[in-house]
């Protein structure tokens, strides 16, 4: 694009050429970002001495921020996901099971990093192991923020006590599977029915999205916490089932499979895994972080995989790679 303004001073007229060259265009969660380079040419002056400038422009795509419902958002991976998406322009429902203080801290962090003041961050208590609580989570989310554009099934629990398979209790098995498997399945069912029945207009690029946060334990067996491994392996099939069911409606479903992550859940075995990481258990030789998972979720919700669904993305530093 070429612009040639004219400036008059006294009896003299000054002409210059302004040449705009698009550098890039990036579509974010709720905005378009553009960058331009421009050069000013003044007649009579050597063109090589022209002045080069850069500027960028951001255009809002909607006055309403897209809303993401994140389970287990009070701490750990859920908090990292929430903070990352807040910086991307999302409002968020921050589900928590018990620790409201921690959920409020997540809301504070999201608010401090948000892109604009129209974004909201609402903590809502719900126990994913309870079917009534799961239904209430969806209805209250819609009441508070008016819509849901994406669901991130992140909440999960480990066994309260690690035990060998020969000693695992039915109570532990039931509790872990209710929260880690049954809860995400039926929460997704309620959200999917909202999309299918009410048919709101999606505010995300390439439509509504569901993300399941599973674990490397979906494929790596640990005989002292078998109920956890079973729940995560089951979540892999849940992700595939919903991906197949919702594909025709343009709703994408993904599974993220984190590896050895620095969270409250792994704090008790930090010393053990510090040594194993140093020995090369993970090819990238470091702990995974909540920020790593948050960036992966952001990429999916940004619509960067428009022709994908049912995919598994490993966030594990190469832990899943088989080697000799």
Order of alpha helices (4+ residues) and beta strands (2+ residues): beta-beta-beta-beta-beta-beta-alpha-beta-alpha-beta-alpha-beta-alpha-alpha-beta-alpha-beta-alpha-alpha-beta
